[in-house]
Amino acid sequence: MTKSNITLAERIQAWYQPQSLPTIKGIRRGIERESLRINPDGNLAQSPHPQSLGSALTHGYITTDFSESQMEFITPVSDSVDVLLAQLGDVHGYVIRHLGGEQLWPLSMPCLLKGGDEPIPLAQYGSSNTGRMKTLYRQGLHHRYGSRMQVISGVHFNFSMPDSFWSEWHNTEGTNDCLQDFVSDKYLGLVRNVYRFGWLIPYLFGASPALCGSFLTGTDHKLPFERLGKGTLYLPYATSLRLSDLGYTNNNQADLNISVDSLDQYVSSLRRAINTHAPEFAKIGVKVDGEYRQLNANVLQIENELYAPIRPKRTADSGEKPSDALNTRGIEYIELRSVDVNPYAAVGIDAPQVRFLDTFLLWCLLTPSAPLEQDEIALNRRNFNKVVLEGRKPGLELEQWGGESLSLTALGEQYFGELKDVADLLDACCGKGCYGKAYQTHLAMIQNPELTLSARLLSELKASQQDLLPFGLSLAKHYHGQLQESRPRYWEDSFFDEEGTRSLARQRKTEQSDLVDFDTFLKDYFAKI
């Protein structure tokens, strides 16, 4: 047996060696959770990002996403699930105590959006060239896809393995690749496997089977929605409308062919997309009557516009482009973007979910991963879309690459047979049986779709014949009170007070350090691509 044809079971068994097992313990994770600020009646807040929270441009933990009303809470990287969720809870608690009469919407799909796209305020980042570019990028998204799609919220899960794990694996594989290339190659294998098996995430964690009718005002959709209450639309077996064509997707990118077979191919195909002229976006105009409408007229304005359920990442230095950071220093972590906000968790995600994601992503990392062929990519996309729109449909079948179609339940149980071995491995190094419990919780959802988040939410709405708006408002009010009264578990409020003050100072320094006008700044920025 060569290292190249080692099986998953053999690879897992090898990690039980006394020198290998401890290296798994330091799994590193970070969370980015998005949420809309709303008024008590459920309308999107029109107020600016609270200055008492600091600068959205430079704050390390509290910022905004597309809209001034769309908050984003960011944790540092942590190797402890308990610390990670304590930090996320402290960020939420501090923000809640500075929102006055406003609340945080607890669902992925927004509500209410009266008046279409125009009342949604773009995020503002000050007068610096960097801040203006961030707002202009969002202006481009508004013109290209509409603002409603952009204020859909989710949870991004950042995942990486510790250096000791990589050193051990690199040594045992006996490869001639340098460590940096070895790590990047294995992370890309993980990414490819998420494309293969990633339908499990919307099935288990999808929590947006319904939406407020105001979201679709003026749109031309083809989905066979059913109506509930006065203004709620739903699909009976949907798991995540957020991940459907109604949500955070870009059909214009379907033919981009961003390769994840090697880091060189990924970076080059991403750069090609950034430099590919898009006639439909050119019609918008870049600078019209002296006012910018978008950063450029290419398929992607910048790397961040690539809509993908998972992305390889590397922390970029100040002024460094993400693709340059990847190209120079390799992949540092992966960002899983297909997790809906959990409406049954005050901070949008809970500990069993985090532990299942650890298990799932480590399984994807350790499972052998061949390059993706174009036909397999298309098959994976069909499976993902099926699960998003009708994942709980009895007897739903999914395609297998090189095999016959199987029911979602049968295929899920097949995958969970392998996930059990990974959960056992994690419990062996981390103890307490927490991974086994999380595994059992999610296996039960495969065996009984009514236990999934999407089914629970829809069942509650139907049982009370309730619209999504009062359901969401009730949760928002409950979490507002819970978080407002919460005691800090990791950071005292003074920590955020000081970070807010420092962030405002950093923004002022950035604004004062600009040496060129905005036109020159943009020209210089894109000249380096």
N, C-alpha and C positions, 0 to 999 in steps of 0.2 A: 504493500500500500504506500502510495506517495502522498505528500502533503496536499497535493492539488485535488485528490479525490477523496479526502477524508469526509465522513458523513457527519451530520449534525449530532447524532448520538455519540459518536466517537469523540467529537470535539468537546461536547459537554462533559463526558467522562474524564477527559484530560484535565479539565479545570478543577477536578476534585483533588488533584495532587496537593500535598501540604504547602508547597511553595507558591502554588497558583491561586488557590481559593481566596486568600486574603486580598488579592489584587482586584477582585470584583467589587469589594465592599464600598469603594469610594465612588459609586456612580454619581455623576454631577448633573444637576438639573436647575433650570430656571424657568420662571413662568411670566408671561406677559398676558394680562387679562384686560380686555376692552369692555367698556360699559358707557351707556349714554346717560348724561345728566337730564333729568326730566323735572317738570313741574308736578305738583301733587295731582293735577288732572290728567297726567299722562302725556301732555304735549312736550315736544323737545324744548329744552331750556334754550333761550336766546341770549342769555347772559354770557359775558366773556369768561374764559378760564379764570377762576378765582386767584387774584394776586397773592392772597394769603398762603397759597400753596406753592408759591415760587414761580420760576420760569419754566414754561413747557419746553423751551429750547434746550435748556442745560441741566434740568433736574435729573438726578440719577434714578428716581423711583416713581415719580408722578409726572406724566406728560399727557399729550393729546395725540389722537391718531388723525383721521381725515378731517373731522369737524372740531370746531371750538367746543362743541358740546359732547364730544366723544373722548372720554378719559381713557388713559392706558396706565395700568399699574404694573410695575416691573420689579421683580425680585432679583437680588444678586444670585450668583451660582452657589448652590448648596449641595453637600453630600448627605444631608439629613432631611428626610421627608417631613419630620416634625418641625424642624427649623424653617424649612421652606414655607410651609403653610402658616406658621406663626408670623413670619415676616410679611406674607401676603395679607394676613388678617390685620396686622398692625398698620399697613399702608391703607387698607380700606377704612379702618376705624378712624385714622387721622383725617382722611378726606371727608368722611361723613360728618365729622365734627366741624368742618369748615364749609359746608354747603348751604348753611342757612335752611331755608324751606325747601330746597331741592332734594331729590332722591336719585338713586341709581337704578336704571331699568335692568331687571334681572334675567332677561331673555336675549337670545342672539338676534332674532328678528325684531326690528324697531316698531314702535307704536307710541303715539300717533304721529303721522306725517301729513299734516294738512297743507295743501298748496303745492304738493309735488316737491321738486328739487330746490326751488329758489329759497325757501325759508331756512335751509340747512346752512349754518354759517361755517365757512372754511376756517380751519385752524390757523391761528396767527402766531408768528414767532419773532416779532420785533422787526427792527429796521436794518439789521445787518444783512449783508449779502447772503450769508448762509440761511438766515431766517426767511428772507424773501424767496429764496429758491425753494425752500420746503413748502411755503404757501403756494407758490406758482405751480409746483408739481401737483398739488391737490386741485388747483384750478384746472389743470390739464385733465385730471381724472374726472372732474365734474363735466367738462365739455365732451370727453370721450365716452363715458359710460353712464353719466348721471350720478347725482349725489346720493340717491337713495341706496344704491348698491354699496356705496362706501361706508355707510353708517351701520351696516350689519356688523355685529360684534362676535368675537370668538375668543378662544384661549389658545395661545401659542406655547408649546411645550419644548423647551430647549434641553437637549440630552447629549451627554458626552461621557466617555469612560476615562478613568484616571490614568496618569502617565505610567504607573506601575503595571496596570493591565496591559497597556500597549507594549511595554518593554518585554513582559513575559510572553505575550503572544508572538511578538516579532522573533524572539529567541527560539521558541518551540517550533515555529513554522520553518525555520532554517532557510529563510528567503535571502536573496541577494539584494533586494530593494533596501534603500535607506529607510530609516524609521518613518520619516515624514511622508514618503511616498506610500509606504505600507499602510499607515494610518488612513490616508486619504482614500486609498483603494478599498479598504475595508468599510469605511463610512459610505462610500458610493455603493458598495454591495448592499448595505443596509437600506439606502435610499431606493435601490431597485426593488428590493423585497417589499418595502412599504407600498410601492406601486402595485406589486402583485397581490399582497394580502391586506392592503390598507382599507378595503371596504369594511373590515371589522370595526374600524374606529367610528364611522357614522352609524353603523348598526348599533353598537354598544353605547356610544356617547352622543349620538345625534339627539337633539332636544328641540328641533324646530319643524314639527310636522304641520304646523299651522302658522298663519300670519294675519295681520290686521289688513283688512281690505284697502285701507288708505295707501298701503305700500304699492298697490298695483294700479292706482288711479292714473289713467292716461297711457297705460302700457298695453302692448299687444302680446299677451301670453297665450299659450295653447294647452295649458294643463287643465285637466278635468276636475276642477276644485268642487268640493261640496261646501255648503254654507252652514255655519253654526252661530246661533244668536243673531245679533243685528249686523255685525260687520266682520266676523271671523271666517276665513277661508282655510280649508285644510284638504289634504289628501289622506285617505283612510289608512294607508300603509306606509306613508312617508316617514323617514327618520330625520333628514336634515335638509330642509328647503334652503338653508343658508349655503349649502354646497351644490345646489342645483344651478341650472342656467339662470334662474331668477336671482341668484345670490352672487357670491364673490367669485365669479369666474369671468373669463374673457375669451369668447369664441374666436376673436381675432388671433389668438395665440395658438389655436389648435394645430396649425401647420408650421409652427416654429421649429419643431424637432430639436428641442433643447436636449442634448445627449447627456446621460448620466453614466455612460460606460467607462469614462476616464475623466480625470480632472482637466486635462488639456482640452478634451472635447467639450466638456461642460463650459469652461471659461470661453473658449473660442465661439461656441454656438450662442452663448449669452451675449458676448460682445457683438456678434453678427446681428442679433436681433436689435440691439441698441442702435446699430448703424443702418438698419433696413428701413427705407422710406415707406411710409404707409399712405397711399393716396387718399383713403377715407379720412385720415386724421389731418392731412394737408388741407382739406376743405375747411377745417376749423380755422386755420391760420395760426401762425405762431405769434407775431406781433402785428396787431391791427390798430390803425389810428393811434399809434404810440403806446398801446396797452398790450402787455403780454397775455396770451390765452393758454399757452402751454410751453413747456421747456423746449420742445422740438416737435417735428411731425413724423417721428419714426415709430416703429411698432411698439417699442418700449422707450419711454422718456429716459428712465434710468433703471438700474437693476431691480429696484424694489417693486417695479410694476409687473414683474413676472408672477403671475398667479399660479401657485403650485401648492399641492397639499403638504409638501415637504421640501426643504431647501438645505443644501450644505452651506455652512457658514464659517467665517473667520472674523474675529474682532478686528475692525479696521482702525488704523491710527488716524489721528486728526487730519482731515483733508484727503485721506486715502480712499479710493473706490473699493467697494466690496470684492469685485472680481480681481483687482490687483492684489488685495490681501490674500485671497485664495491662491492665486497663481504663484505668489512669492513664498508663502509660509504654509500652504496646505490647509486641509479642512480641520477645524478645531472642534466643531460640534454640529449637530443637525437641529433644525427647527421644524417641528411637526405642527402644521397649521390647520388640521382638519377636526379639531376638537370644538364642539359647541359649548357655549356657556351652560353650565349645569344649573337649572333653576332651583334645584333643591339643595344648593350649597351657597352660603352667604357670600363666599368669595369666588364663586363660579366653577370650582373644582374641589374634589375631596380626596382624602388620603387613599381610599381603595382605587380610585381612578389613577392617581399618580403611580401607585405600585403596579397596577396592571400595565400602564404605559412603560414602566421600567422593564417589565417582563416581555412585553410585546416587542419593544425596540431591541432588547438584547437578543431575543429570538431571531429577529430580522438581521441582526449583526452576525450571529454565529451560523445561521443557515447559509449553505453555499448559494452563491448568487451569480448566475450566468449573465452575460450582456443581454439587453432587451432588444428583441427584434421588433420591427415596425408592426407586424401583425399582432404580436403579443401586447404591445403598447395599446393598440386599438381594443383588444379583448379586455385588458385591465380597465380601460376607460368605460367600456360597456358595463362591466360588473359593478364598478363604482357608482355609475349613474343609476343602475337598477336598484341598488341598495338605498341610495339617497331618496329615490322617489317611491319605492315600494318594497323596502327591505323586510317588512313584517308580513308580507303577503304569504298566505299558506301555500307551501309547495314551490315557492320561488326557486328557480334554478339559476346557477351561476356556471359560467364556462371555465374549463380548465385547459391550460396550455398543454397541448399534446395528449389530451384525454377527453373523456366524455363529460358532459355537463352533470353536475350533481346539485341536489337541493342545498340551499344555504345552510340548513341545519346539519346535513351530513358533512358538508365541507368544513363548516365551523367546528364540528366535533373532531374532525380529522386534524385540523390545525391545533385545537386545544389539547389533543394528545401530546403534541410536541411542546406546547406552551407549559404543560404540567412539569416537564423535565426542567425547563428553565426556571419556573417558579420554585421548584425544589432546590435547584442550585443556589438561587438567591437566598432562600431561607437557610441553607446550609452555611452561608457565609455571613448572613445578617441576623439570623436567629429569630425567635419570637413567633414564627409561623405566619407573619403578616402577609407574605406574598402568596402563601397557600390559601389564605382566607380571601384575598382579593381575587385570586384565580377562580375559586369556587363561586364567588358572587357573580362573576362575569360569565362563567360557564352556564350558570342557571339561566342567564339571559339568552344564550344560544338555544337552550332547550325549551325555553318559554318566552316568546317575544313580548308577552304582556308585562314582563319585568323590566324592559328597556325604558330609558328616560323618555323617549318619544311616545311610547305607549302609555306610560304613566300620566304624562301631561295631557294627552288627548282624552284619556279616560276621565280625568278630573273635569275637563271642560265639558264633556258630554254628560257626565253624571249630574252636573249642576246646570246644564244648558247655559253655560257662562261664556261670555266673550273673552278673548285673549286680554283685552284691556283691563277689566276689573281683576282678572286672575293675576296679571303682572303687577298691577298696582298694589294688590294685597300682599304679594311677596315683597315688593319694594318697601312697603311700609314696615313689614315685619323685620326685614334685614336692616333697615335704617335704625330702628329701635335697638335691635340686637347689637349692631356694630357701634352705635353711639355710646352704649353703656359698657362696651367691652374694655377690659383692662389690657394694657400692653403686655405681650408675651415675650417679645424680643427687643423692640425699640420703644423707648419712652417718646412721648410727643415732642420733647425738647430736641430729639435727634432730627425730626423732620422740620422743626422750626429753624434749626441751624442750617440744614441742607437747603431750605427754601431761601434763606438770606444769602447763602453762598451762591446759589443758582442765579439769583438776580444780579449779583455782582459779576458772575461769569458772563451773563448776557450783555451787561453794559460794557465789559472789557472787549467782548467780541465785536460789538457795534462800533467801538472807538478804534478798533485795530484795522478796519477796512481801509485799504490803500487805493482801490480802484472802484470805478462806478459799476453798477449792476450789469450793464451790457458787457463790459470787459470781463467781469468775473465769470459770466456764463460762457463767453467765448473761450476763455482760458480753461475752464472746467472741461468742456467737451472736446477741446483740442487734444487733451491727454488720453482720450479713449482710443 
